[in-house]
């Protein structure tokens, strides 16, 4: 497990959030809450982009504005 600044283990933590969001979408659909489900689908799309960026990082990289950058370049 790789620790990132802030103490989060990424992308593992982001994957857990993705799973919870998917569950919320299912619950909203089952309850007939189409607008809530759609909002959560948009959130899920954003999470997928963040997870992809996190998976593409190495030890000395961070994600800034959805882009992977070297730590030195971000300062």
Secondary structure, 3 states (H helix, E strand, C coil): CCECCCCCECCHHHHHHHHHHHHHHHHHHHCCCHHHHHHHHHHHHHHHHHHHHHHCCCCCEEEECCEEEEHHHHC
